[in-house]
Amino acid sequence: MEEIQQIASILATALHGNRPSNIMIFGKTGTGKTASVKFLGKELQRVDQNLQNVRFIYMNCEVVDTQYGVLQNIGNQIIINFEQRIPFTGWSTERVYNILMNKMDEEDKVFIIVLDEIDKLFYKSGDDVLYHLTKMNDDLRRSKLSVIGISNDLKFTEFMDPRVRSRLGEEKMVFPPYNAEQLRDILAQRAELAFEPGALEESVIPLCAALSAQEMGDARRALDLLRISAEIAERNGDDRVTEAHVLKAKNKIELDAISEAVRTLPTQSKLVLFSIINNDDKGNRYMTTGDVYSEYKQLAEAAGVSILTQRRITDLISEMDMLGIIHARVKSFGRGGRTKEIELSVPKMETKQILEDDEELRPLKNYRPATQTTLI
């Protein structure tokens, strides 16, 4: 893979005691960013078996997302003596920074620190810790430090202090989505380890790869599709995984994604979605904002929930449109003004079941909409 070779050529200088450039790696979820960096970290440690020249430190900033936490985590991956370890809280950030810097200098090595999901750290705690890490080479006398940031947010660096952005992005690269051929290779490699010979029809891996490449080029998605296909085949008592199992798995994954999106909506958004479903039940497939709001008011009253203004409901409709739960397009009536024409984009019965199972919407379980559409 070209991106792996590019990162490897940058990091190889560490084996000779030189500081590699800081690297920012971008790319969508499932494009191999984390796996590639971890693989190269293991390769560095394999070549430098006694850790004479390089220390590779990985951290997920979705878990560790504060300045103190990052410095403490790095320090405790370096400090072997348990009694000298930095506590989770209680020390000043300056004290932790100084201890970390001294411990690094004692090691006399090149430290490669990987901050995965670095955007989560930035949005939670700002760029102070990134400033300190990228500036640390000015204070170190014997050791050197290089930072690798990994993110699927291409724009977060725009909000950084220009000095931090410049230092952190000495090298930048973007991992593109996998194509069908690459996904096929990944799936074939995993299938060889996971399945008995002959357990998959020949067309199963190409189909999983093609379906995943069409959507996002996401390797995790492709692997999930293959795994769930096998689970469906096993539950059915079938000897082989077939294309039919793959198509069923695809439907299940999509339905699970929809279910999660609907389940996590705020209560008011769920009421709006319920209103859209009820309008659809009345035969009003392409409804206006007024149709939805009229039904929403009745539902909110039945559920004992405060009624929002029509303008706020319009905002909630736009948010659900962005999530892909509904489709809302603006329709113009010339001098008569404009409204949104709304239709459902998810399976109606399954979505309605999820809404009826919601604790706060239980009073609506036996609610039945009027047969006539209310016009506004």
N, C-alpha and C positions, 0 to 999 in steps of 0.2 A: 504494500500500500504506500503510495507516494507520500502521504502525510506522516506516516511512521518513519520513513527514511529521512524526511526533512527534520523532524524532531530529534532523531538519533544523531544526525550530523551536528546539530547544535549542542546536544548534551555530551557528545564524545569528548569534547575539550576538557570536561571535568576529570576524566581519567588521567590527564596529564597535569592536574593541579590548577587548571585555569578556570575562571568563572564563565559559565555559559551565559548567553543573553537571557534576559527575562522573556517569557513567552506568554502570549494570550491566545487561547484556543477557543474558537467559537464553533457552534454547530447545533442542529436540532437534536432533540432527545433520540437516543438509539443509533447515533451515527459513529459510535466507537471511540469517542474522545477519551473517556475515563479508562476504558479497557486498554487503549493504545499506550497511554501514559503509564499506567500500572505495569504493563508488559515491559516497557522500556526501563522502568525502575528496577524490575527484577533482573533484566539483562545487565544493567549497570552493576548491580550487586553480585551477579554471577561472575562477571569479569573481574570485579574488584572484591574478591572473595573475603579478604580479611578487613574490609572497610578501611583500607589504608588512605584512600584518597577521597571517597565520596560517601555522603550520607543522604539517603533518599527518604523524605518525610511526606506522607500523604495525610490530608485532612479534608473532611467533608464539611463545608461551611453551612450546610443546612442544619447540621447538628451543633457545630461550634461556630457561633455567629456574633461573638463580642470580642472587642480588642483584648481584654484580659484573657478570655478563654483561648484565643488563638495563640498568644504568647506563652501561656501556661501549658497548652497542649504540645507545642513545639519543644519547649524546655523539657517536659517530662518524657518526651521520646528520645531526648539526648542524655538526660541524667539517669545513670544506672543505679546509683546508690539511693535506696528508697527513703532514707532519712533526710536526704537533701532535696527531695522532690518538692515542687511548687504546689501549695495548696489551691483548692478550687476557688477560694475567696479569701479576703483578709489582707492581702498585700497591695501596695500601690502599684499601678501599671509601670511607673518608672523603675521601681525595684525589680519587678519581673523582667523588664527589658534589659536592665544591667546584668542580672544573673544570667539571662539567656545569652547575651553577648559574650560574657566572660567564659561560659561553658563552651560556646562555639570556638572561641580562640584557643582554649585548652586542647581541643580536638585537632586543630590544624588541618582542616579538611575543606572540601567544597560541599556545601549544603544545598540540596535541591529541594525546595519546599513547594508542594503541590496544594493549591487551594481550589478544590472542586466546588462548583456552585458558588463561585466567588461573588457573584452578583447579590446573593442572599446576605453575605457578610456586609457588603457595601450598603445595601438598602437598610439593613438593621442598625449598623454601627458607624456608617460613614467611611471615609478613606484614611482616617488617622493611622490605623494599624498597617495599612498598605504603604502609607508614607514612611512609617518607621522601618518596615521590612526592606523596602527598596532603597532606603538611605543607610541601612546598617553596614553596607560595605565601606562607607566612609569612616565608620568607627572601628571596624574589625582590623586587627593588625596582622594576623596569621591566616585566619580562615577566610572563606569567601561564601557568598550566598546568592542563589539564583531562585527566582519565583516563577512558577508556572500557574497561571490562572485558567480555569475551565468554566465556561458559561454557555448557556443556550440563549442568552439575551445579548443581542448584537449591539444594543444602544446604551447599555448602562454606563459605559465608560464616558459617554458624553457629559455626564453630570459630575465627573471627578475633577478634582483640582488638576489643572494642566500639568503641573510638575509630576504628580503621581501617574497620570495617564501616559506621559512621555516615558517615564522610567519603566513602568509596568509593561508597556507594549513595544519593547525593543524589537521583538519579532511577533508578528501576528499571522495566524492561519485559520482558515475556515474548513471544517470537515463537511463535505457535501453529503447529502443523503445517499445511501447505498442504491445501486441499480439492481435490476433483477438477477443479473449474472453474479454479482458479488454476494447477494443474499442467498442465492442457490449454493454457492461455495460454503458459506457459513453454516447453512442448514445441513448440508451433506456431511460436513465435519462433525457437527453435534449429533446428527442422526446415527453416525457410525458408532458413536460411544453409547447412545441411549437405546437403540433398537436392535433386535435380533435381525439377522439377514432375512430378507423377504417379508419383513413386517410392514413395509410401506409399498404401496403401488408406485410404479416408476414416475407417474405423473404428479404425485403428492408434493414432493419438494419443489418442482418447478411452479406448481400452482400456488403454493404458499409464498414463494419468492415473488411471483408476478403480482399477486394481490397486495402484498405489502409494499412493493415498489410503486404500484399505482397510487397508493395513498400517501405515505410519508417517507418511504425508504428507511424505515425504522427496523433495525435488527431485532430489537426486543419484541416488537409486534409480530415479526415473522416467526420468532421462536415460540411466542405464546400461541400463535395460530397452529403451529405443528403440535405443540404439547396438548392443547385442548382437543385437537382432532384425534389424537391418540387416546385421550381420556374418554371421548365419546365412543370410539370404537370399542374400548375395553368395557365400558358400561353396557354396550349393546351385545357383548359377547362375540364380536366379530374377530376373525383371525387376522385380517389385514386392515390397515388404514387406507381409505379410498378418497377419491375426490368428493364424494358425497359427504364424508365426515368433515372434510376441510370447509365445505360450504356451510354446513351446520355450525361449525366452530366460528366461522366468520360472523354469522348472524348472532351467535351467542356473545361474542366480544363486543359487537356493536350495541347489542341490547344492554349489556352490562355497563358500557360507557354512558349510554343514555340514562340508565337507571341511576348511576352515580351523579350525573349532572342534575337530574330532576330532584333527587333526594337531598342534595346540598343547597337547593335554592332557598332563599328566605321565604318566610310564610306568606308575605304579601305577593311575591312572585308566583308562588304555588297557587294562590287564589286566582291570579290573572290567568295562569295556564289552565286551571280548572274551568274558568269562564270560557276560554277558547274551545276547550273540549266540549262543553255543553252547547255552545253555538254550533259546533260541528255536528253534534247529535241531533240538533234541530233541522239539519240539512243545510245550514248556512256555512258552506265550506269556505267561501271567501268573505270574511267579515270585516267590518270597519272598527276603528277604535271605539266609536260610540256603541256598537253592538257589544263589544267586549266589556266596556265600562258599565253598561246597563246590567249585564249579568253579574259582573264582579260585585256591584253594590249589594245585590241580593245574597250572594254567597258570603260576603264579608259579614252581613247582618246575621245570617244563619249560623256562621261560625263564631260569632261574638268577637269579631276583630274590627278595630277601628277602620273607617273608610277613608282612603286616600283621595286626593283630587285627581281629576282626569288627566291633568298635565303630568302628575307623578306616575300614573299608570302608563302613560305614553312612554316615559323613560324606561319603565320596567319591561315594556314590550320590546324596546330597542335593545336592551341588555340580553333578553332571551333570543332575539334575532341574531345577535353576535355569537351566542353560544351554539346556534344551529338547532335550537329546540323548536323554534317557529320560523316562519318566513314572512317578513313584513316589507311590503314595497309601497312607496308613496304613490297615491293615485290623485290626479288633479281633476277638479271639476270646473276649471276656468275661473270665472269670477266667483263661483260658488265656493272657492277655497280648495284645500287639499286635506286628505286623510290617508291613513295607512290601511292597506288591504292586507289582511292577516290570514294565514293558513298554518295548520299544524305540520311540523316536519318530522315528528316522531310517531311510533306506533301508538294508536289511540288507547286501546284497551289496556296494554301494559302500563302506559303512563298514568292512566286513570286509577289503576290498582295501586300504584306507588303513592299517589296523592291521597287516596282513601285510607291507606295504611299509616299516614302521617298522624302523629299523636294530636297535634293542634287542629287537624282538619277532620277528626273523627266525627264531629256533629254533621258533616256533609255526606257521610257514608250512605245514608238513605235519601239524600236530597235528589229530587227529580226536576229537571228544568221544564219550564212551560213549553208547550208544543209549538207556540207561535213565537217568532223572533220579534223582539222589541225594537222598534225603529226610533231613531233619534234624528 
